[in-house]
Amino acid sequence: MTRLEIFCQVDDFCLWFVPRWERHMLPPADRTIRQREGRLCLSEVMTILMLFHRSNYRTFKHFYQEYVCVSLRADFPNLVSYQRFIELVPGAFVPLCAYLQSRKGEVTGIAFVDSTSLKVCHNRRIHLHRVFKDLAQRGKTSLGWFYGFKLHLIINDQGELLAFKVTPGNVDDRTPLPDMTKGLYGKLFGDKGYLSQTLFERLYERGLHLVTKIRQNMKNRLMPLVDKLLLRKRALIETVNDQLKNISQIEHSRHRSVTNAMVNLITGLLAYTFQEKLPSLHLRADDLNELAFAGEHHDYFALPMVTL
């Protein structure tokens, strides 16, 4: 998708959202202050922030000064200085969050869940870190200890985002799952970190079947063949996490503001939704129907695997 198409979609959303948003905003404390419109409109600010995550630049300052102000001057004729643009970023946080909600994918009955770490500094500099003090926490993943946050993601079989949540790094992966899965149905595939009988029963009562592998000290149970095959495809969400970190750059240690850090995360997720090709299982409607039929007749497709 070209930057013109992205801007048109963002601008259409802003024209619909901003009037409704302003109705619920508190009036300024000092009514004598003039509320003038800025040179850059909200949709331009949002578009530039998303374009950064689609570029090869590693820092936003270089992207804005060396690319936007040079190559995109014709597309954005009313550009402001870099410092002024940074001052405009917090004002785009709420519209960006609302826009991300509108970019969520369709519930297909097959979903994958996982969490990934968002480090805010090196472990040796934890005692010196101040930006996220009292917000970030120490956590542990399969790669070791880290200091920062966790990004919890749920995607469908087409690689589209269904839900996400940011928590401190020490929060258990199972804790935010009940809230994140509201409105979902079918089957949800996760790793061993989501093993919980209580969680399984709670989700199953809502029509969502949580499927995971088991630990070595647990007893085996029968698993339908269709669940086993889809559980092997759980690496799909690992690919999404990899693209978010290495292409959309949602993780780095250069943040100097909590709000701007969250804006960086939201725009990274939005940039991912605009990718031309998302990681996908490439399942057709007929394939989904066959999987549903196999799930209903799982007695004929059983293997000595496990479901919780």
C-alpha positions in Angstrom: 0.0 0.0 0.0 1.4 3.4 -1.0 1.8 6.3 1.4 -0.9 8.2 -0.4 -3.4 5.3 0.2 -2.4 5.2 3.8 -2.9 8.9 4.2 -6.3 8.8 2.6 -7.5 6.0 4.9 -6.0 7.8 8.0 -7.6 11.1 6.9 -11.0 9.5 6.4 -10.8 8.0 9.9 -9.8 11.4 11.4 -12.7 13.1 9.8 -15.0 10.6 11.4 -13.3 10.3 14.8 -12.1 13.8 15.7 -15.6 15.5 16.0 -16.8 12.6 18.3 -13.6 12.7 20.3 -13.7 16.5 20.9 -17.3 16.2 22.4 -15.8 14.3 25.3 -12.7 16.5 25.8 -12.6 18.8 28.8 -12.4 22.5 27.9 -9.1 24.3 28.5 -8.6 25.7 32.0 -7.7 29.1 30.6 -10.4 30.0 28.1 -8.5 33.1 27.1 -5.8 31.0 25.3 -6.4 30.8 21.6 -6.9 27.3 20.2 -5.3 27.7 16.8 -5.0 24.8 14.3 -1.4 23.6 13.7 0.4 23.7 10.4 0.3 19.9 10.3 -3.0 18.2 10.6 -3.6 15.2 12.8 -3.8 12.8 9.8 -0.4 14.0 8.6 1.2 13.4 12.0 -0.2 9.9 12.2 0.8 9.1 8.6 4.4 10.2 9.1 4.7 8.2 12.3 3.5 5.1 10.5 5.8 5.7 7.5 8.8 5.6 9.9 8.0 2.0 10.8 7.9 1.1 7.1 11.3 2.6 6.4 14.8 1.3 6.8 15.7 4.1 9.3 16.6 3.1 12.8 16.0 6.5 14.5 13.0 8.7 13.9 15.1 11.9 14.0 17.2 10.8 11.0 14.1 9.6 9.3 12.3 13.0 9.7 15.2 15.3 9.0 16.9 13.3 6.2 13.9 11.7 4.4 10.6 13.4 5.3 11.9 17.0 5.2 13.9 16.2 1.9 12.0 13.6 -0.1 8.5 14.1 1.2 8.3 17.9 1.2 5.9 17.8 -1.8 3.5 15.4 0.1 3.7 17.4 3.3 4.2 21.0 2.3 3.5 22.4 5.9 6.2 20.5 7.7 7.4 21.8 11.0 10.8 21.5 12.7 11.7 18.1 14.3 11.4 19.5 17.8 7.9 20.9 17.1 6.9 17.5 15.6 7.9 15.7 18.7 5.7 18.0 20.7 2.8 17.1 18.5 3.2 13.3 19.0 1.4 12.9 22.3 -1.7 14.6 20.9 -2.0 11.7 18.4 -1.9 8.9 21.0 -5.7 8.6 21.5 -6.6 8.7 17.8 -3.8 6.2 17.0 -5.3 3.8 19.7 -8.7 4.2 18.2 -7.5 3.7 14.7 -5.7 0.5 15.7 -9.0 -0.9 16.9 -10.5 -0.3 13.5 -7.6 -2.2 11.9 -8.2 -5.5 13.7 -8.8 -8.6 11.6 -11.8 -10.9 11.3 -12.4 -13.7 13.8 -12.2 -16.9 11.8 -12.4 -19.5 14.6 -8.6 -20.2 14.6 -6.4 -18.0 16.6 -2.8 -18.0 18.0 -1.6 -16.3 21.2 1.9 -15.5 22.4 3.8 -12.8 24.3 7.1 -11.2 23.6 9.4 -9.0 25.7 9.9 -5.3 25.2 13.2 -4.4 26.8 13.7 -0.8 27.8 17.4 -1.0 28.8 20.2 -3.5 29.3 20.1 -5.5 32.5 23.3 -3.8 33.8 21.7 -0.4 33.6 18.4 -1.2 35.4 19.5 0.7 38.5 20.2 3.8 36.4 17.0 3.7 34.3 14.6 6.6 35.0 12.1 6.8 32.1 10.0 3.8 33.0 10.8 3.7 36.7 7.9 2.1 38.7 6.3 1.0 35.4 8.7 -1.5 33.9 9.5 -4.7 35.8 11.9 -7.6 35.5 10.6 -10.6 33.7 11.8 -13.8 32.3 11.4 -15.5 28.9 12.9 -18.5 27.3 15.8 -16.3 26.3 16.5 -15.1 29.9 15.8 -12.2 32.2 14.9 -8.7 30.9 13.7 -5.4 32.2 10.7 -3.8 30.6 7.3 -4.8 29.4 5.5 -7.7 27.7 3.4 -7.4 24.6 0.6 -10.0 24.5 -0.7 -10.7 21.0 -3.6 -12.7 19.5 -3.7 -13.2 15.7 -6.0 -15.2 13.4 -4.8 -17.7 10.7 -4.4 -14.9 8.2 -1.8 -13.1 10.4 -4.2 -10.3 11.3 -4.2 -8.7 14.7 -7.2 -9.6 16.9 -6.1 -8.3 20.3 -3.1 -7.0 22.1 -2.2 -5.8 25.6 0.9 -4.3 27.2 1.8 -5.4 30.7 4.9 -5.1 33.0 7.5 -7.7 32.4 6.7 -9.7 35.5 3.0 -10.4 34.6 2.1 -14.0 33.9 1.1 -14.7 30.3 -2.2 -16.2 31.5 -3.3 -13.2 33.4 -4.5 -10.9 30.6 -5.9 -13.7 28.4 -9.5 -13.7 29.7 -9.9 -10.0 28.8 -8.1 -10.3 25.5 -10.3 -13.2 24.3 -13.7 -11.5 24.7 -15.6 -11.9 21.5 -13.4 -14.8 20.2 -14.7 -18.3 19.5 -13.3 -21.5 18.1 -9.8 -22.6 19.0 -6.9 -20.7 20.5 -3.4 -22.2 20.2 -0.6 -21.3 22.6 2.6 -22.5 24.1 3.1 -24.2 27.5 3.1 -20.9 29.3 -0.7 -20.9 29.0 -1.3 -24.2 30.7 -4.0 -23.8 33.3 -7.0 -26.0 34.1 -8.9 -23.0 35.5 -8.2 -20.8 32.5 -9.1 -23.6 30.1 -12.5 -24.1 31.8 -13.2 -20.4 31.9 -12.5 -20.0 28.2 -14.3 -23.2 27.2 -17.5 -21.9 28.9 -17.4 -18.9 26.5 -17.0 -21.1 23.4 -13.2 -20.8 23.1 -11.1 -24.0 23.2 -7.5 -23.4 24.5 -5.1 -25.9 22.9 -1.5 -26.2 24.2 1.2 -28.8 24.5 2.1 -30.4 27.8 5.1 -30.5 30.1 7.1 -33.6 30.5 5.8 -34.5 33.9 2.1 -34.4 32.8 0.0 -37.3 31.6 -0.9 -37.6 27.9 -4.4 -37.2 26.6 -5.9 -37.7 23.2 -5.7 -34.8 20.8 -7.7 -34.6 17.5 -5.5 -34.6 14.4 -6.7 -31.2 13.3 -5.5 -29.7 16.7 -2.1 -31.4 16.4 -1.6 -30.0 12.8 -2.7 -26.5 13.8 -0.6 -26.6 16.9 2.5 -27.1 14.8 1.6 -23.9 12.9 1.9 -21.9 16.1 5.2 -20.6 14.8 3.0 -18.2 12.7 2.8 -15.8 15.6 6.5 -16.1 16.3 7.0 -14.7 12.8 4.7 -11.8 13.6 6.7 -11.0 16.7 9.9 -11.1 14.7 8.5 -8.7 12.1 7.2 -6.3 14.7 10.6 -6.1 16.3 12.9 -6.2 13.3 10.8 -4.4 10.7 8.4 -2.2 12.7 11.0 -1.6 15.4 8.6 -1.6 18.4 11.5 -2.4 20.7 14.5 -0.2 21.5 16.1 1.5 24.5 16.2 5.1 23.3 12.8 6.3 24.7 12.8 9.5 26.7 9.0 9.7 27.3 6.4 7.1 28.3 3.8 8.5 26.0 6.1 8.6 23.0 7.2 5.1 23.7 3.5 3.9 23.6 3.0 5.9 20.4 6.0 4.1 18.9 4.4 0.7 19.8 1.0 1.6 18.5 2.3 3.0 15.2 4.5 -0.1 14.9 1.4 -2.3 15.1 -0.4 -0.1 12.7 2.5 -0.3 10.2 2.3 -4.1 10.4 -1.4 -4.1 9.5 -0.5 -2.2 6.3 2.0 -4.7 5.1 1.1 -6.0 1.6 1.7 -9.7 2.6 1.1 -10.8 6.2 2.3 -14.2 7.5 -0.6 -16.5 6.9 -1.6 -20.2 6.8 -3.4 -19.5 3.5 -6.5 -21.4 4.5 -9.5 -21.1 2.2 -13.2 -21.2 3.3 -13.4 -24.8 2.3 -10.4 -25.6 4.4 -12.0 -24.0 7.4 -15.2 -26.0 6.9 -13.1 -29.3 6.6 -11.3 -28.4 9.9 -14.6 -27.7 11.6 -15.9 -31.1 10.4 -12.8 -32.9 11.5 -13.1 -31.2 15.0 -16.7 -32.5 15.3 -15.6 -36.1 14.4 -12.4 -36.1 16.4 -12.8 -39.7 17.4 -11.6 -40.7 14.0 -8.6 -38.4 14.0 -7.0 -39.0 17.4 -3.4 -39.2 18.2 -1.6 -39.7 21.5 -1.0 -36.0 22.0 -2.6 -33.7 24.5 -5.0 -30.9 25.1 -5.6 -29.4 28.5 
